[in-house]
C-alpha cells in the first residue's frame, strides 16, 4: 500500500525536510536569481506536497514510484513557472500543476488510446473556457467554445470526453464494514432482468397456442417490423385478411398472457 511505503524512488519519505514559510520565501527569491542550490533545496522541501497529492491516485493500480516521479515533474514545472510577485501561496499554485501532470500521465498510459489531435483539442477547449469565463463572468456553453475553436459541437464534446479519467467497474463507491459496493453493482441491466425473462417465457408459451399462420403474422408484424401490406404480399392473401388474423391473434395472446 502506498500509505505504508516509506521509501519511494530511493527517497526515504520519513526523513524529508519541512521548510518554514520564511525559508520558502528566501529560497524562492534565490531561485529567481538563478541559484541552483536553492532550487534543489526547495524541491526537496516540497516533496511531501507530491506525496500528499499521489495519495489521491493510490487506487489506480499504478506503481507508487512512477506516480511519485511524475508528480516531481509537476512540482518542478510549478517551481519554474511560479511568479513570486503574485499574492499566492506556492502550494496553492503547485498542487493543480502536480495533479495535472499525473492525470496526463494516466491518460497517456491508459489502455484506451486517444488520438493526439483529440487530446490537443480538449486542452485548447479548457483554455478557451477559462478565457470566455473571464470575459463574460459566466460559464460558457459548448456552442460558444466550439465557435471560438471553429469546430463542431459534437466533435468538441467527443474531445472533452476523451480526456476524462476512466473508472474501473470494480472501483468501490461505498463501504460499510465488510460490505463494499462497486461501480458495477450500481449499473442496471435493462435487458436481462428477471421481469424481462418472465415476459419472454410468457409470450413464447402464449405464441404456441396460436395457429401456424397466426404465429407467422405476429412474428413478421411485431418482431421483424413488416407492414400488413408486406405480409399480405408475402403470404398471398389480402391486407384485410391479415388485419383480421392479426386482431384475432392479439386477442388470444392477451387472453393467455
C-alpha positions in Angstrom: 0.0 0.0 0.0 1.2 3.5 -0.8 0.2 4.8 2.6 2.7 2.4 4.3 5.5 2.8 1.8 8.5 4.7 3.4 11.0 4.6 0.5 9.9 5.8 -2.9 12.4 6.1 -5.8 15.2 5.7 -3.3 13.9 8.6 -1.2 13.2 8.0 2.5 9.9 9.8 2.8 10.0 9.7 6.6 13.1 12.0 6.6 12.0 14.6 4.1 12.7 18.1 5.2 10.0 20.6 6.1 10.5 24.2 5.1 9.1 27.1 7.1 7.3 29.9 5.4 10.3 32.2 5.8 12.7 29.6 4.3 10.3 29.2 1.3 10.3 32.9 0.7 14.1 33.2 0.9 14.6 30.2 -1.4 12.1 31.4 -4.0 13.9 34.7 -4.1 17.3 33.0 -4.6 15.7 30.7 -7.3 14.6 33.7 -9.4 18.3 34.8 -9.3 19.4 31.5 -10.8 20.6 29.8 -7.6 20.6 26.1 -8.4 21.4 25.0 -4.9 18.3 26.9 -3.6 16.3 25.3 -6.3 17.4 21.8 -5.2 16.6 22.6 -1.6 13.2 24.0 -2.5 12.4 20.8 -4.4 13.5 18.6 -1.5 11.5 20.7 0.9 8.3 20.3 -1.2 8.4 16.5 -1.9 5.9 16.0 0.9 3.5 18.0 -1.3 3.9 15.5 -4.1 3.4 12.6 -1.6 0.1 14.2 -0.4 -1.1 14.5 -4.0 -0.3 11.0 -5.1 -2.4 9.6 -2.3 -5.4 10.6 -4.3 -4.4 8.2 -7.1 -3.4 5.2 -5.0 -6.4 3.1 -6.3 -5.4 3.4 -9.9 -3.1 0.4 -9.8 -0.1 2.4 -10.9 3.3 1.9 -9.1 3.8 4.5 -6.4 7.3 5.1 -7.7 6.0 6.0 -11.1 3.4 8.4 -9.7 6.0 10.0 -7.5 8.4 10.6 -10.4 5.6 12.2 -12.5 4.4 14.3 -9.5 8.0 15.6 -9.1 7.9 16.7 -12.8 4.8 18.6 -12.0 6.5 20.1 -8.9 9.5 21.3 -10.9 7.3 22.8 -13.6 5.4 24.7 -10.8 8.7 26.0 -9.4 9.9 27.1 -12.8 6.7 28.9 -13.6 5.8 30.4 -10.2 5.5 34.2 -10.0 6.7 35.4 -6.6 5.2 38.8 -7.2 1.6 37.3 -7.0 0.0 37.1 -3.6 -0.5 33.3 -3.9 0.9 30.5 -1.7 3.3 28.2 -3.6 1.3 25.1 -2.6 -1.9 26.6 -3.9 -0.2 27.0 -7.3 1.7 23.8 -7.3 -1.0 21.3 -6.3 -3.1 21.7 -9.5 0.2 21.5 -11.6 1.1 18.2 -9.9 -2.4 16.8 -10.3 -2.5 17.8 -13.9 0.9 16.2 -14.7 -0.3 12.9 -13.0 -3.6 12.9 -14.9 -1.8 13.5 -18.2 0.4 10.5 -17.4 -2.5 8.3 -16.6 -4.4 9.3 -19.8 -1.3 8.8 -22.0 -0.7 5.4 -20.4 -4.3 4.3 -20.4 -5.2 1.1 -22.2 -7.8 3.1 -24.1 -5.8 5.1 -26.6 -7.0 8.6 -27.6 -5.6 10.3 -30.6 -3.2 13.3 -30.0 -5.5 15.6 -32.1 -8.5 14.9 -29.8 -6.4 15.5 -26.7 -5.0 18.7 -28.1 -8.5 20.0 -28.9 -9.7 19.1 -25.4 -6.8 21.1 -23.8 -7.5 24.1 -26.1 -11.1 23.9 -25.2 -10.2 24.1 -21.5 -8.1 27.2 -22.2 -10.9 28.8 -24.2 -13.4 28.0 -21.4 -11.2 30.0 -19.0 -10.9 32.9 -21.4 -14.6 33.1 -22.0 -15.3 32.8 -18.3 -13.0 35.7 -17.6 -14.5 37.8 -20.5 -18.2 37.1 -19.6 -18.1 36.3 -15.9 -20.2 33.2 -16.5 -19.8 29.6 -17.5 -19.6 29.4 -21.4 -21.8 27.0 -23.3 -20.4 24.2 -25.5 -21.5 26.1 -28.6 -19.6 29.2 -27.6 -16.4 27.2 -27.0 -16.9 25.3 -30.3 -17.4 28.6 -32.2 -14.2 30.1 -30.7 -12.3 27.0 -31.8 -14.1 26.8 -35.1 -15.2 23.2 -34.6 -18.5 21.3 -34.4 -20.2 20.9 -31.0 -20.2 17.1 -31.4 -16.5 17.0 -32.2 -15.8 19.2 -29.2 -17.9 17.0 -26.8 -16.1 13.9 -28.1 -12.7 15.5 -27.5 -13.6 16.6 -23.9 -15.0 13.1 -23.1 -11.8 11.5 -24.5 -9.6 13.0 -21.7 -11.9 12.1 -18.8 -10.5 9.6 -16.4 -11.8 6.0 -16.9 -13.3 4.3 -13.9 -12.8 0.7 -13.1 -16.0 -1.4 -12.8 -14.6 -2.7 -9.5 -13.8 0.7 -8.0 -15.6 0.9 -4.6 -18.1 3.7 -4.2 -19.3 2.8 -0.7 -18.0 0.7 2.1 -19.7 -0.2 5.3 -17.7 -2.6 7.5 -17.2 -5.7 5.3 -19.7 -4.8 2.7 -18.3 -3.0 -0.4 -20.4 -1.5 -3.2 -18.6 -1.2 -6.5 -19.5 0.7 -9.6 -20.7 -2.5 -11.4 -23.2 -3.1 -8.5 -24.9 0.2 -9.4 -25.3 -0.5 -13.1 -28.8 -1.8 -14.0 -29.1 -4.4 -16.8 -32.3 -3.3 -18.6 -32.4 -6.3 -20.9 -31.5 -9.3 -18.7 -33.8 -8.6 -15.7 -36.0 -11.3 -14.1 -39.1 -9.5 -15.3 -37.8 -9.5 -18.9 -37.2 -13.2 -18.7 -40.6 -13.8 -17.3 -42.3 -11.8 -20.0 -40.3 -13.6 -22.7 -41.2 -17.0 -21.4 -44.9 -16.0 -21.0 -45.1 -14.6 -24.6 -43.4 -17.7 -26.0 -45.8 -20.0 -24.3 -48.8 -17.9 -25.4 -47.5 -17.9 -29.0 -47.5 -21.8 -29.1 -51.3 -21.6 -28.6 -51.7 -19.7 -31.9 -52.1 -21.3 -35.3 -49.1 -21.6 -37.6 -50.4 -18.7 -39.8 -51.1 -16.5 -36.8 -47.6 -17.1 -35.4 -46.1 -16.2 -38.7 -48.1 -13.0 -38.9 -47.3 -11.9 -35.3 -43.6 -12.7 -35.9 -43.4 -10.8 -39.2 -45.5 -7.9 -37.8 -44.0 -7.2 -34.4 -40.7 -8.9 -34.3 -39.5 -8.3 -37.9 -41.2 -5.0 -38.4 -43.2 -5.7 -41.6 -46.3 -3.8 -42.6 -49.7 -5.6 -43.1 -49.4 -5.0 -46.8 -45.9 -6.5 -47.0 -47.2 -9.6 -45.1 -50.2 -9.9 -47.4 -48.0 -9.9 -50.4 -45.6 -12.5 -48.8 -48.4 -14.9 -47.8 -50.6 -14.2 -50.8 -53.8 -13.0 -49.2 -55.4 -9.6 -48.8 -54.4 -6.9 -46.4 -57.9 -7.0 -44.8 -57.4 -10.7 -44.1 -54.1 -10.0 -42.5 -55.7 -7.3 -40.4 -58.4 -9.7 -39.2 -56.0 -12.5 -38.5 -53.7 -10.1 -36.6 -56.5 -8.8 -34.4 -57.7 -12.4 -33.6 -54.1 -13.5 -32.8 -53.6 -10.5 -30.4 -56.9 -11.2 -28.8 -55.7 -14.8 -28.0 -52.3 -13.5 -26.8 -54.0 -11.1 -24.3 -56.1 -14.0 -23.0 -53.1 -16.2 -22.4 -50.5 -13.6 -21.2 
